[in-house]
Every structure is written in C-alpha cells, then in structure tokens.
Amino acid sequence: MDRSNHPRIHHVGVQTADLDNCFDWYQEFFDAEKKWELDRFSELTLSRLPGIRKLIELAVGEIRLHLFDRAGHNGRTADDDGFVFQHVCIQVATPQELAERRRRWIELYESGRFTFARPEMPTEIVVDDDGVQSLYLLDVNGLEYELSYIPDGHR
C-alpha cells in the first residue's frame, strides 16, 4: 500500500500567554531548533486567532511546533471538564532518554527561570504489559505531553 497519500501531522500549534517563556522552555527542554517566525498574518488567521502578534516555528526532530501569543489572552488553562486534545505523545529512542527528559524537566522547573501555569511534577516512568515505557509531563502552559519509548516490534 502506498503510504505517500496518507495524511500526516505537519505541526502542533501551542497558544501561550508568554511567548518568551514558552519559546525558551521548549528550546531548552526539547532541544528545539528555531526555524522561522512571523508577525504578519493573513485575514483568515486574524479572524481565527484575534490578537495574534507573533508565531515561531520550532523543530524537534521531524516534529514542528508553532508557538504563538495573542493579545488579550486570559492566562487560564483549559477547563478540565471541557473538550481538549488531552495530550500529544512524542516517541523517544531509548528508555534512558525518558529518565533524562524527566530529570531535565525537574531541573528547568527548579531553576526558577520559567513560569508554569500548572506546577505539577512529571509522573514516574511507567511500563505497560507490552514493555512500552511512558512519562507524562506538562509544558509551561499546562499542556500535557506523553513521552514514550516503544520497543521494536510493538504497536
């Protein structure tokens, strides 16, 4: 089957109230690379995201993240009882990377250099019956990420 015609995710958009804080954290936590930035937008973007001021694209390997801020953001996290994308899962190459990412998250949190919307510590690393290892953590905006090591031949 030719998979070239199948949809794939190009980027994940992350709205933030503090673009500098968010940008710095993503760069340090994910070792993300800045690709480009915009401060001029189409009429469609302005109608969908009123008050958008700046958008920065970061790359984490092949994953693209679009970080953007909007004037008038209320600074609140999503309603726990409302509909949201619950989390985004990023696959890592080794189990050791999970432990390193957890350690790095705690180090960045304890540095005091970042403001966190929800100051909850990452979970412990859990292993399911198939040997898949996962870690759950929040970014500076309170958005949840799952980092997973998936052994070869699984899922």
Order of alpha helices (4+ residues) and beta strands (2+ residues): beta-alpha-beta-alpha-beta-beta-beta-alpha-beta-beta-beta
